[in-house]
């Protein structure tokens, strides 16, 4: 897929099929995330690929609690959740955000649905979140950036509308 076509095609998927995602596709998506630009090529973004249903459910439960919507699934049934987190520092949010965008675009390019789900920062800040992350093997001075929920879309994906009046040309 051409880059601009992929960017136009990508938008949030809010209903995933339970079909598992092939490990090769997961690896390609991860590589795209790791190749994201970063401040001074510091490469401080990290990705935890979570494909275990129980671990996804535990993270989803915490995320829903933070959102104030307990009992819902903010990950929309995605079979894979890629938690992006960065080594703490002045460019962590920027470096992690660009990593997230690469993950989402790579998923689109490979025919998968994706959605960026927030509240990873709050997960890293809460004691119960730190315990959950520790059970995943994540410990240290990190900032949670977001969750790239990945899987096969179980809905028709149509192009999103673009709001007008957001560009200013100065010549």
C-alpha positions in Angstrom: 0.0 0.0 0.0 1.2 3.5 -0.8 1.9 5.7 2.3 -0.7 8.4 1.5 -3.3 5.7 0.7 -2.6 4.0 4.0 -2.9 7.3 6.0 -6.3 8.0 4.3 -7.5 4.5 5.0 -6.5 4.3 8.7 -9.1 5.1 11.3 -10.2 3.8 14.6 -11.8 0.3 14.8 -14.2 -0.2 17.7 -15.2 -3.8 17.1 -12.7 -6.6 16.6 -13.1 -10.2 15.5 -11.7 -12.8 17.9 -9.6 -14.2 15.1 -5.9 -14.3 16.2 -3.3 -12.1 14.5 -0.5 -14.0 12.9 2.9 -13.6 14.7 4.6 -12.4 11.5 2.1 -9.5 11.2 2.6 -8.6 14.8 6.4 -8.6 14.3 6.1 -6.4 11.3 3.9 -3.9 13.2 6.4 -3.9 16.1 9.3 -3.3 13.8 7.4 -0.3 12.3 6.9 1.1 15.8 10.6 0.6 16.7 11.6 2.4 13.5 9.7 5.6 14.5 11.8 8.8 14.7 12.9 9.8 18.1 14.7 12.8 19.7 18.4 12.6 18.9 17.8 9.0 17.8 17.4 8.0 21.5 15.0 5.2 20.7 13.5 5.4 24.2 10.0 4.0 23.3 9.2 0.5 24.4 6.4 -1.8 23.3 4.8 -4.6 25.3 2.9 -6.9 23.0 0.0 -8.4 25.0 -1.9 -11.3 23.4 -2.9 -13.2 26.5 -6.6 -12.8 27.0 -6.4 -12.8 30.8 -3.7 -10.1 30.9 -5.6 -8.0 28.3 -8.7 -8.3 30.5 -6.9 -7.2 33.6 -5.4 -4.2 31.8 -8.8 -3.4 30.2 -10.5 -3.5 33.6 -8.0 -1.1 35.1 -8.3 1.2 32.0 -12.1 1.2 32.3 -11.8 2.0 36.0 -9.6 5.0 35.3 -12.0 6.2 32.6 -14.9 5.9 35.1 -16.7 3.3 33.0 -16.2 0.0 34.9 -17.7 -3.0 33.3 -16.9 -1.8 29.7 -14.0 -2.9 27.5 -12.1 0.1 26.3 -10.0 -2.2 24.1 -13.1 -3.3 22.1 -12.3 -7.0 22.2 -8.9 -6.6 20.4 -6.9 -9.8 20.5 -3.6 -7.9 20.7 -2.9 -4.8 22.8 0.5 -3.1 22.2 1.3 -1.0 25.3 3.7 1.8 24.4 5.7 3.3 27.1 8.9 5.5 27.2 11.9 6.1 29.3 11.0 9.2 31.3 12.4 12.4 29.8 11.5 15.7 28.1 10.6 14.0 24.8 9.0 10.8 26.1 5.4 11.8 25.0 6.6 12.8 21.5 8.8 9.8 21.0 6.1 7.4 22.2 3.3 9.1 20.2 5.3 8.8 16.9 5.8 5.1 17.8 2.1 4.7 18.3 1.3 6.3 14.9 3.7 3.9 13.2 2.0 0.9 14.9 -1.4 2.1 13.7 -0.3 2.7 10.2 1.5 -0.6 9.9 -1.6 -2.4 11.1 -3.7 -0.7 8.4 -1.1 -1.5 5.8 -1.4 -5.2 6.8 -5.2 -5.3 6.6 -5.9 -5.0 10.3 -8.0 -2.7 12.3 -6.5 -0.6 15.1 -7.4 2.0 17.7 -5.3 4.2 20.0 -6.6 4.0 23.6 -5.4 6.4 26.2 -4.9 6.3 29.9 -1.6 4.4 29.9 0.0 7.3 31.8 -2.6 6.9 34.6 -2.0 3.1 34.6 1.7 3.7 35.2 0.9 6.3 37.9 -1.4 4.1 40.0 -0.1 1.6 42.6 -2.4 -1.1 41.2 -1.3 -0.3 37.7 2.4 -0.6 38.8 1.6 -4.0 40.3 -0.1 -5.1 37.1 2.8 -3.8 35.0 5.3 -5.5 37.3 3.5 -8.8 36.6 4.1 -8.1 32.9 7.8 -7.6 33.6 7.7 -3.7 33.3 9.5 -1.9 36.1 11.5 1.3 36.0 11.1 5.0 35.4 8.7 4.9 32.5 5.8 7.0 31.2 2.8 5.2 29.8 1.9 6.6 26.3 -1.0 4.6 25.0 -2.4 1.3 23.8 -2.5 0.3 20.2 -5.3 -2.2 20.0 -4.9 -4.4 17.0 -6.9 -7.1 15.3 -9.2 -8.0 12.4 -12.0 -5.5 12.1 -15.5 -7.0 12.7 -17.2 -3.9 11.2 -17.2 -2.1 7.9 -14.4 0.4 7.9 -15.4 3.6 6.0 -13.3 6.7 5.4 -13.6 9.3 8.1 -14.6 12.9 7.3 -12.0 15.6 7.7 -13.1 18.8 9.4 -12.5 21.9 7.3 -10.8 25.2 8.3 -7.8 23.6 10.0 -5.1 24.7 7.5 -3.5 28.1 7.2 -1.3 28.7 4.2 1.2 31.5 4.7 3.1 32.4 1.6 
